[in-house]
Amino acid sequence: MTKAPVDLAPAAVRLAVAIKRLRARWREAAWAGSTELPISQLAILQRLRTDGPATAAALAAAEHVSQQAIAQNLGALKRARLVRSTRDPDDSRKNRITISAAGTRLFEKALTSRTAWLVKAIESTISPSEHAALERSIELLERLADADVPVR
């Protein structure tokens, strides 16, 4: 006798909802006590911090947004002095965007706040006897994040 296929759709929906709620709480913790940036601007700072200088076109492509949306966000980040723009040494028609020292400090402060909140949340809701299950769950989530499955 063969087993009936398991319907994974309900689990997928629960997972998506849980991740969305966790991201919202994590984002809230990141900006506790500071001026909040829109998530789109935070994503740009993170990308510049992680990947280094980029053109506006490269940022738009990486963030899957329009040139206009990137221009608006970069304008706000420049006014706040969180990013800088300089001529591209390889192509003087283009500008390279880099994260400023102030942008790096703001991003690191947000990251520290998020991490502190998550540590407290783990300590208050997950018992020491569940830590191994948490580690296993993290491994599974990392595998899902790395899944080579086409997006339709």
Residue, then its C-alpha position, 0 to 999 in steps of 0.5 A: m500500500t502506498k502513502a497518500p501524498v501530503d498536502l503541504a499547502p496549509a504548512a506553506v501558508r502557515l510558514a509564510v504568515a509566521i515569517k511575515r509576522l516575525r519580519a514585522r516584529w523584527r523590523e519594529a525592534a530595529w527602529a525602536g527609539s530611532t527615526e524609522l526608514p521605509i523598508s525600501q531604504l533600509a534594503i538599499l542601505q543593506r545592499l550597499r553595506t553588503d555588496g559595496p558601491a553600485t549604480a542606481a540602475a544596478l540597485a533598481a535591478a537588484e531590488h526589483v523596483s523601477q528607476q523612478a523608485i530607486a531615484q526617490n529612495l536615493g534622494a531621501l537617503k542622500r538628503a539624510r546623508l546616509v549615502r554618497s554619490t560619486r562619479d563612476p571611475d569606469d564610466s563618467r556618465k554614471n554615478r556610484i552610490t556608497i553607504s556613508a559612515a552615518g548610514t553604516r552606523l544607523f544600519e548597525k544600530a538597527l541590526t543590534s536592536r533587532t538581534a537583541w530583540l530576537v535573543k530576548a524573544i528566544e529566551s522568553t518563549i523557547s525553553p532550553s530543552e527546545h534549543a536543539a529543535l530551534e537549531r534544526s528549524i533554522e537549518l531547514l529555513e536556510r535550506l528553504a531560502d537556498a532552494d533552487v526552485p523556479v519562481r512562476 
